[in-house]
Amino acid sequence: MTLKVVFRPVARAEFDGATLWYEDRQPGLGIQFVAEIDHAVDLASKYPDRYPVKHKEIRCISARRFPYSIFYTVESQQIVVLAVFHARRDPTVWQTRA
């Protein structure tokens, strides 16, 4: 069963900002970034319990091609994306979003 996906506003802003950053670096790279993140989010929605818990009840799936991870919680038949987070950022930022 595929769960509904809801992005918190801060996670959507991170996603959109990273997309623009990649697109500014190389035309088309932003589109590739979106496809990779969408693929990871799709996997999380299909198999929400497959990915490891990283903090409290927050799970994580990593993008394959880009240094980003998607942090999410499973809440009543949906996943809530808390962060689309670059690997070099301070993890305490996303940990406070639970």
Number of C-alpha atoms within 10 A of each C-alpha: 8 14 18 15 17 14 16 14 12 15 22 16 14 16 22 14 13 19 19 17 13 17 16 12 10 10 11 12 16 20 13 16 21 16 12 18 23 13 14 19 24 16 15 26 21 15 13 22 12 12 16 12 15 13 15 9 12 21 23 23 22 20 18 12 10 13 11 22 20 22 28 32 20 19 10 9 12 15 23 21 24 25 25 27 21 17 12 8 10 10 12 9 10 19 15 9 14 12
